[in-house]
Amino acid sequence: MPTMRDAALASAFDHAARTYDTLVRANPGYHAHLRRSARRLGLPAQGRGLRVLDLGCGTGASTAALLSVLPEAEITAVDASAGMLERAEAKDWPSSVTFTHSPAEHLAEAGIEGGFDAVFAAYLFRNTADPDRVLASVRDVLAPGGRVAVHEYTLSGRRHHRALWSAVCAGLLPVTTALGDGALYRHLWRSVVEFDTAALFARRLTAAGFSRVAVLPLPGWQTGITHTIVGQVPQERTRG
């Protein structure tokens, strides 16, 4: 069965928004891992004077991670799901954090202007129909020298990591099905199994024009399942 895309997926996330925060709190290390990936952007402490795009912010967990690491940065958080975004906006944020409803592929149409110092994308790329198009969009909104950190379920390619991921998802499905979100979480399981390995996704970044690309593992049970993939726009842009 194919994974959901675009409008159907956004609608499924809208429905799941009401219980999403509760479910991720049950995931050991979820928020700590997001903070670790945010630190891996390698930006100056506090983030004073920096503009950061949180692409695919969901209910705001990635936004909170960025804010904890870069409390003085200007953070623009974007998501395609109106339901997720409503949950995020309802939380307490400083004036330096703003939210915009937009698919990752259509940032310009949503008025998201370029010149960002960094883009943080957590759990986003598996859920896009065209990851390469989104990477091109990310590169376009970054200033020369700008950095990207992709925090994603990207398997190592080893059989036991895939088996562990499938076992975890199988354990979650009865709960999420009872909540009316079984189709979404089946999609999330399949989207990881069918998506790039971490090494293959890193090659996508290189092909999209990013330099200094690196794959960084995360600790705990998600080792080999979740990675931070980082890269940087060259100081001197070149177009082929």
C-alpha positions in Angstrom: 0.0 0.0 0.0 1.5 3.4 -0.9 2.2 6.0 1.8 -0.1 9.0 2.1 1.0 12.3 0.5 0.1 15.9 0.4 -3.6 16.8 1.2 -4.4 13.3 2.6 -1.4 13.3 4.8 -1.9 16.9 6.1 -5.5 15.9 6.9 -4.4 12.8 8.8 -1.9 15.0 10.8 -4.7 17.5 11.5 -6.7 14.7 13.1 -3.8 13.3 15.1 -2.7 16.7 16.4 -5.0 16.4 19.5 -3.0 13.4 20.9 0.4 13.9 19.2 2.1 15.5 22.1 1.0 12.8 24.5 2.4 10.1 22.2 5.8 11.7 21.6 6.2 12.2 25.4 6.1 8.4 25.7 9.1 8.2 23.3 12.3 8.0 25.4 14.7 10.7 24.3 12.4 12.4 21.8 12.8 16.0 23.0 16.5 15.5 24.1 17.3 14.2 20.6 15.7 17.2 19.0 17.8 19.5 21.1 20.9 17.6 20.3 20.1 17.9 16.5 19.5 21.6 17.0 22.9 22.0 18.6 24.4 20.2 15.7 23.6 23.2 13.5 26.8 24.6 15.1 25.4 28.1 15.4 26.8 30.7 17.8 25.6 30.4 21.3 22.3 32.1 22.1 21.7 32.8 18.3 21.6 36.6 18.6 20.8 38.2 15.3 20.2 34.9 13.5 17.2 33.9 11.4 16.3 30.2 11.7 13.6 28.4 9.7 11.9 25.4 11.5 10.5 23.5 8.5 7.8 21.0 9.4 7.4 22.2 13.0 4.4 20.0 13.8 3.0 20.9 17.3 6.1 22.8 18.1 8.5 20.3 19.6 11.2 21.2 17.1 10.5 24.9 17.7 11.0 24.4 21.4 14.3 22.6 20.8 15.5 25.4 18.7 14.4 28.0 21.2 16.2 26.2 24.0 19.5 26.1 22.0 19.1 29.6 20.3 16.9 31.7 22.7 17.9 35.0 21.0 17.3 33.9 17.4 14.4 34.8 15.2 12.5 31.6 14.5 10.0 31.1 11.7 8.1 27.8 12.1 6.2 26.3 9.2 3.9 23.3 8.8 1.5 22.0 6.2 -1.0 20.7 8.8 -3.4 23.4 10.1 -4.2 21.1 13.0 -0.7 20.7 14.1 0.1 24.4 13.6 -3.0 25.3 15.7 -1.6 23.2 18.6 1.8 24.8 18.2 0.5 28.3 18.2 -1.6 27.8 21.3 1.6 27.3 23.4 3.5 30.0 25.1 6.2 31.6 22.8 8.3 34.7 22.9 7.6 37.3 20.2 10.7 36.1 18.3 8.8 33.0 17.2 6.3 33.2 14.4 4.2 30.5 12.7 3.2 30.1 9.0 0.9 27.5 7.4 2.6 26.2 4.3 3.8 23.0 2.6 7.6 22.8 2.5 7.4 22.9 -1.3 5.7 26.3 -1.5 7.6 28.6 0.9 7.8 31.5 -1.5 4.0 31.5 -2.1 3.6 31.7 1.7 5.8 34.8 1.9 8.8 33.0 3.4 11.7 35.1 2.2 15.3 33.9 1.9 18.4 34.9 3.8 18.0 32.4 6.7 21.1 31.5 8.6 19.9 28.0 9.2 17.0 25.5 8.5 16.0 22.8 10.9 13.8 20.1 9.5 12.6 17.4 11.9 10.7 14.3 10.7 9.8 16.1 7.4 11.4 14.6 4.3 9.8 11.2 4.5 6.5 12.9 4.3 7.1 14.9 1.2 6.3 13.7 -2.3 9.5 15.1 -3.8 12.4 15.3 -1.2 14.8 16.8 -3.8 12.4 19.6 -4.6 12.2 20.4 -0.9 16.0 20.3 -0.6 16.2 22.8 -3.5 13.7 25.0 -1.6 15.8 24.8 1.5 18.9 25.7 -0.3 17.1 28.7 -1.9 16.0 30.2 1.4 19.5 29.9 3.0 22.0 32.6 2.9 25.5 31.8 1.6 27.2 29.8 4.3 23.8 28.9 5.8 23.4 25.6 7.6 20.8 22.8 7.5 20.2 20.1 10.1 17.8 17.3 9.1 16.6 15.3 12.1 15.0 12.2 10.6 14.1 8.6 10.9 16.6 7.3 8.3 17.6 3.7 8.9 21.3 2.6 8.9 20.6 -0.1 6.3 21.3 -2.8 8.9 18.6 -5.5 9.2 18.3 -5.4 13.0 17.6 -1.6 13.0 14.8 -2.1 10.5 13.4 -5.0 12.6 13.5 -2.9 15.8 11.7 0.0 14.0 9.0 -2.4 12.8 8.6 -3.9 16.2 8.2 -0.5 17.9 5.6 0.5 15.3 3.7 -2.8 15.7 3.4 -2.1 19.4 2.0 1.4 18.8 -0.5 0.5 16.2 -3.3 -0.9 18.6 -3.1 2.3 20.6 -3.1 4.7 17.6 -5.8 2.7 15.8 -8.0 3.0 18.9 -7.5 6.8 18.8 -8.6 6.8 15.1 -5.1 7.5 13.8 -4.1 4.0 12.7 -3.8 4.9 9.0 -1.4 7.7 9.8 0.9 5.6 12.0 0.9 2.8 9.5 2.0 5.4 7.0 4.8 6.6 9.4 6.0 3.0 9.8 6.1 2.4 6.0 7.5 5.8 5.3 10.7 5.0 7.3 11.1 1.5 5.8 10.7 2.8 2.3 12.7 6.0 2.6 16.4 6.5 2.1 19.0 5.1 4.4 21.0 7.8 6.2 23.9 7.5 3.8 21.6 7.8 0.7 19.9 10.9 2.1 23.3 12.5 2.8 24.1 11.9 -0.9 20.9 13.8 -1.7 22.2 16.8 0.2 25.5 16.7 -1.7 23.6 16.5 -5.0 21.5 19.5 -4.0 24.6 21.6 -3.6 25.3 21.3 0.1 28.9 21.0 1.3 30.3 19.6 4.6 27.6 17.0 4.6 27.8 14.6 7.6 25.6 11.9 9.1 25.5 11.9 12.9 23.9 9.2 14.9 21.6 9.7 17.9 22.0 7.7 21.2 19.7 5.3 22.9 17.2 2.9 21.3 17.1 5.1 18.2 20.7 4.4 17.3 20.7 3.3 13.7 17.1 4.5 13.3 17.3 8.2 13.8 20.1 10.5 12.5 21.0 14.1 12.1 22.2 14.9 8.6 23.9 18.3 8.5 25.2 20.4 5.6 26.1 23.9 4.6 25.5 26.2 1.6 28.9 27.1 0.1 29.9 30.7 0.8 30.1 31.3 -3.0 27.1 29.9 -4.7 27.4 28.2 -8.0 24.7 27.2 -10.4 25.1 24.6 -13.0 
